[in-house]
Amino acid sequence: MIDKIKLYIKIGLKMLKREVVNNHDYREEYNKIAQTYKNWVGVMGRFTDNIIKPEYLSSHKELRILDFACGTGYITKSLLKKEIPCKITAVDYSENMLQTWKDVQNSKVQVIHADGIEFLKNTDEKFDIIFFGWALSYFNHEELFKLFEKVLKDKGIVAVITNVKGTLLGIEELFLKVMSQSQEVVMKPMDIKFNLPKGKDGLIKWFEKYNFENLEICEDEVTFSFNTPEELLQWLNKTGAIAGTAKIFNDYSLVKHKIIKEIKKQKYKDGKYEINHKFAYGIFRKL
Ligand SMILES: C[S@@+](CC[C@H](N)C(=O)[O-])C[C@H]1O[C@@H](n2cnc3c(N)ncnc32)[C@H](O)[C@@H]1O
């Protein structure tokens, strides 16, 4: 109990001083997992497909599309297959994620290596559609949605898929427990949970506040099972699902065994180790 109180005081002070896992840390983490991110896309890409809908892509004129926080380019590549008249701007700040698809050279696509917020602030371009896959949690949505509004044309569309509260059930508590046991190596906390909407209704509320109307919305959840706690942790690490957590500690190797021990205790079900991914996806139109 005393350990917990000490930890919360430490976290509180660090949050006040803004010594939290930051943009720079997430970028480094995505640089590390760029080669294994395909594991995520391989199984979750079919849900991303739900926001790449033909009815919003049919147009007589050339569509201006922004693939925001594009990563390894899953969305851009899917759009190219549709062979619609368009110009796509794909932005991400992880050079290694971008590096994975440098062979996709197409005159329709411009790839920009930049921080997303800086790009939105500085661009003069106006877009018909913004695609935004699996990255909402890394942004302050209030700042972001104002900027989305700024760069969209009238009646422009945001097509989004995002994790929501309740995803990776128990993982936050598990990390807090390990942090409490290993306070001497805790460097900075994460504040990512503030950036997850409360399900599909929460996502609608966030967008409506910034002058977007909801056209379509869905919520879903998938659970993955693993034979060992090590495999579960490896999944979380290689897919970016817990990107940033390694930066909490000044030496991750010192706590890894404790994390595995906690997974063993807390994520065991019917002979397997389970983890859930809960997410919402939808289409929003600027009013
Ligand atoms: C989970 S991946 C999603 C990639 C892609 N949108 C997809 O659907 O597969 C998250 C991406 O967000 C990017 N990202 C996070 N914060 C960012 C920022 N501030 N500016 C630009 N990119 C950012 C990361 O580099 C990473 O490539």
The ligand as an SDF file (V2000), in Angstrom:
LIG
                    3D

 27 29  0  0  0  0  0  0  0  0999 V2000
   -0.1360    1.8970  -35.0690 C   0  0  0  0  0  0  0  0  0  0  0  0
    0.7370    2.7690  -36.3120 S   0  0  0  0  0  0  0  0  0  0  0  0
   -0.5220    3.0300  -37.5230 C   0  0  0  0  0  0  0  0  0  0  0  0
    0.0130    3.0520  -38.9150 C   0  0  0  0  0  0  0  0  0  0  0  0
   -1.0300    3.0880  -40.0270 C   0  0  0  0  0  0  0  0  0  0  0  0
   -1.8840    4.2550  -39.9390 N   0  0  0  0  0  0  0  0  0  0  0  0
   -1.8750    1.8390  -40.0660 C   0  0  0  0  0  0  0  0  0  0  0  0
   -3.1160    1.9300  -40.0900 O   0  0  0  0  0  0  0  0  0  0  0  0
   -1.3050    0.7370  -40.1000 O   0  0  0  0  0  0  0  0  0  0  0  0
    0.8820    4.3420  -35.5640 C   0  0  0  0  0  0  0  0  0  0  0  0
    1.7320    5.3020  -36.3960 C   0  0  0  0  0  0  0  0  0  0  0  0
    1.5650    6.6200  -35.8670 O   0  0  0  0  0  0  0  0  0  0  0  0
    2.7770    7.3080  -36.0600 C   0  0  0  0  0  0  0  0  0  0  0  0
    2.7700    8.4880  -35.2110 N   0  0  0  0  0  0  0  0  0  0  0  0
    2.5660    8.5480  -33.8830 C   0  0  0  0  0  0  0  0  0  0  0  0
    2.6470    9.8350  -33.4610 N   0  0  0  0  0  0  0  0  0  0  0  0
    2.9060   10.5850  -34.5570 C   0  0  0  0  0  0  0  0  0  0  0  0
    3.1210   11.9730  -34.7640 C   0  0  0  0  0  0  0  0  0  0  0  0
    3.0640   12.8500  -33.7470 N   0  0  0  0  0  0  0  0  0  0  0  0
    3.3460   12.4070  -36.0080 N   0  0  0  0  0  0  0  0  0  0  0  0
    3.4190   11.5440  -37.0530 C   0  0  0  0  0  0  0  0  0  0  0  0
    3.2500   10.2070  -36.9130 N   0  0  0  0  0  0  0  0  0  0  0  0
    2.9910    9.7370  -35.6840 C   0  0  0  0  0  0  0  0  0  0  0  0
    3.8270    6.2580  -35.6990 C   0  0  0  0  0  0  0  0  0  0  0  0
    5.1050    6.5880  -36.2030 O   0  0  0  0  0  0  0  0  0  0  0  0
    3.2300    5.0080  -36.3350 C   0  0  0  0  0  0  0  0  0  0  0  0
    3.7340    4.8250  -37.6350 O   0  0  0  0  0  0  0  0  0  0  0  0
  1  2  1  0
  2  3  1  0
  2 10  1  0
  3  4  1  0
  4  5  1  0
  5  6  1  0
  5  7  1  0
  7  8  2  0
  7  9  1  0
 10 11  1  0
 11 12  1  0
 11 26  1  0
 12 13  1  0
 13 14  1  0
 13 24  1  0
 14 15  1  0
 14 23  1  0
 15 16  2  0
 16 17  1  0
 17 18  1  0
 17 23  2  0
 18 19  1  0
 18 20  2  0
 20 21  1  0
 21 22  2  0
 22 23  1  0
 24 25  1  0
 24 26  1  0
 26 27  1  0
M  CHG  2   2   1   9  -1
M  END
$$$$
